Amino acid sequence: MLTVRTLAILTEEAGLTGAAIGLSDLALGGRRWSIEPEAAIYPASMIKTPLAVAAAQAVADGRAAWSERLAVDSSNMTPNDAPSPLTPDATATLGKVVALMLSRSDNVATNMLFDRLDRRRASADIAALGFGETVFRRKLSGALPLIDDPEATGRNVHPAHEACRLFERLARDELPAAHRIRRALAAQYWNTKLSTGLAPGDRFAHKTGDTDEVSHDGGILTLTSGERYALVVYTQLESNAETDRRFGAFMRALRPFLLRPPNATNPAA
């Protein structure tokens, strides 16, 4: 049986120094495990998943529509790790913008949503859904210098424990448009971290987050044998190929502990 101590050992052996981890068994009555879940680690692009939920809440409230078209303003342009299909003077539907933000980690799409939703209202909406520590404070920049953002009020906040609970509630359809958000996460373009430690047939609807100083991954994991988990790993490691390798090593070591014994009826017992 997996214990917090075992989880800590697996983390250390994989070289994920200073990691904050949240893990939740999505079975009825399932257990939760955590390591430094409230550590003050910059979320990077992990902030995009709660922003998608805030967009879904605006649609649910009638303040927005998935079909409405948003203009791409040049002020929101910033580099991405992959070319953005969003170019100045083009338009895209709100639904497309959210999908690009999640599946491609598109920074331009994210900045467009900051404008459309208003970061203060979006922060209030996500807090009302139970994520009171998550705050949207500044647009995202793909490189230095940072994008010009006169309304910035500091760094975005989305701790690992709230990220894990967000994925848990998305998996359980407890948040608006959860199916739409899961579909975008399942179409993830960036699969170089935890995904590399999975077995063929496993599914991971997830989001990554990277800067020069942090590297993260997290989402909804479904194993071939049917077990489902929400898993989030935040690290204070430089984003590079070696760090990605460590994520994969951690996932390969953790996966056997996520398999329930045959005929097990209550993994939390």
N, C-alpha and C positions, 0 to 999 in steps of 0.2 A: 504494500500500500504506500502511496506517495505521502510523504510528510514534508513540512516546511524545511526541515533540516536536509532531507534528501534533495529538495529543490535547490537549496542553497549550495549544496555540494556539486550538483550538476552545473549550476551557473558558474561556480568557481573553476571547475575542471574545463569548461568550455572557454574560459578566458574572458567572460563577460563581466569584467571588474566594475563594481559600483552600480550594478543593474538594479532597476526597480521593476518588479514583475507582479502581474496579476493573472491568476488562473482560476477559472470557474467551470465546474462540471455542470453542463446544461440539463442533465437528467433531473427529474423531479426530486427535490430534496438534496441535490448534489452539493458537494463540498466546495469551498473556496480556499485558495492558498495565496499568500502574498509575501513578497520580500521588498522592504522599503517602498511600499506603494505610494506614500505621500511625499517622496523625495522631490525636491524642487528642481526638476529637470525640464529644460525647455522642450516643449512638445514638437517643435518643427512642424512638419506637414501632418502630424497626427491630429492637429487642430481642425483639419478639413472634414473629418467625420462628424463631429458635433455641429460644424457649420452647415453640413448637409441636413442634419436633423432640424436645425433652426429654420432652414429653407422649407422643409416639409411642414413644420409647424405653421409657418406663414401661409402656406397653401391651404392647410387644414382650416385655418381661421378665416380664409377668404381674402387675405391681404396680398396674395400673389397667386399666380397660376403657372402650372408646369409649361403651358403652351405660350406664355407671353415671351416676346422677343426682347433681348437685352442687347444694347449696342456695345461694341468693343471700343472703349475710349483709349487713346494713346497713353493717357496718364497711368493706366493699369498694366502697361507692358513691362515685362521683366523676364529674364532668361528662365528656361526650363531645362531639365535634363534631357528631355526629348522635345523636338519641335512642336510648338503649339499650333493647332489649326485656327486659333483665334487671332485674327490680325486686325489692325486698326481699321475702323469704319465698317467692319463686318458686323453681322448680328447672329445671335444664336438663342434658342429657346432656353428658358430657365432650366428645364429638364436636361437639356444637352450640357449646359454649363455645369450643373451639379455632377453629371456623369463623368465629364472630363476631369473635374476636380478630384474625383475619387479614383477613377480607373487609371488615369495618366498622371495624377498628382499635379495637375496644371495650375501654375501659380497665377496666370492671367485670369482664369476662371474664378479662382478664389478671390482675387481682388475685385472682380466684378460683383461677386456676391456680397462682399463687404459694403459696397456702395448700395446695392439693391436692398439689402435687408436692414442696413444701419447696424453697426456693431454693438451699440448699446442695447437696442431692442433685441438683437439676436442673443446677447448675453443674458438678458432678462428672460427670454423664451426658454433657453436651455436650462437656466436655473429653476424655472417653474416646473420643468420636467424632472427635476431631482438632481441636477448636476451643478450645484452651487459654487464649486470651486473653479469651474471652467469659465474663462473670460476671453472675449475677442477684443484685442487692443490695438493691433496694427496689421497692415497688409503685409503680404509676403514678398520677399525679394530673392531672386535666384542667384544673385551675385552682388558683390560690392561695387559701387556704393549702394546703400539701401534705397529702395524706391521712395520718392517724395510722397510723404503721407502726413499732411498737416493735422489730421485728426488723431494721429497715433497718441496713445496714452501709456506706453510701456510695452512690455512683452506679453504675448499671448500665454494663457495658462490652461493646461488640461492634464492634470496629474494621471499617473499610470492607473491608479485605482478607479478613477472615474472613466478612463478609457476602457478598462476591462468591463465595468458595469454597463457602459454604453453598448458595447458589442453584445453583452449578455441580453440586454433588453431588446436590441434589434433582432437577435436570434429568436426571441420569444414573441415577436410582433407586438411589443408593448410601447412602441414609439411610432409616430406618424410616418406613413409611407415606408415602413421597414422593408417591405419586399423590394421596392425600387432601389433603396440604398444597398441592400444585400446584393442585388443584381449587379450594381456598379462595382462593388467591392470584389465580387467574384470574377469580374473582367479585368482584374488587376494586371497592369503592364509590367510592374516591377516585382520580380519574383526571385531575388538573389539572396534573400536572408533566410527566414525560418522555412520557407517553402522548399529549400534545397535539402532539408533534413526529413522530408515527408516520404511516405511510401507511395508507390504507384496506386492511383485510385483515391487517395486522400484528397479532400477539397479544403481550400483555405480562402475564404472571402475576407480580404484583409487590406490594410493600409500601412504604408511605410512612412518614415519621417527621417530626414537627414539634413545635417549641416556639416561644417568642418569640425564641429565639436561634439555632436550627438548622432546616434544612429538607433532607430527604433523600428519595430514591426509589431503588428497586432491585428487580431480579427477573430472570425468565427471558424473554428476548425471542425471538420467532419471526417472521421476516420473511415476506412473502408469497412470496418466491422460495425459501424453505426454509432460509436460514441461521439458526442459533440461537446466541445469546450469553447469558452472564450479565453483567449490568451493574449497578453500584452507584455512586451519586453521593451523597456526603455534603457538605453545605455548612455554613458558619458564617454563614448569612444568615437574617435574620428571615423567618418564615413569613408570606407575604402574596402578593397577586396578582402583584406585580412579580417576585418570586422565582420563582413558578410560570412566568411568561412566559419567564424566563431558562432554566429547565429545558427548556421546549419548543423554544426557539431552539437550545439545545445539541443536542438530539436530532435536529432537522431537519438541522443541519450535519453531525452524525456519521453519520447513516444511510447516505449514499452510500458512505462508506468501509467499511461493513459488508457491502456487496454484493460477492460474489466474481465474477470474470470468468467468462464462459461456458466450460464444459469444464475449469475449474480443478479439480484433483484433490487438491491439498494446500495449503490456505491458509497453512500454517506454513512452507512451503518458502522 
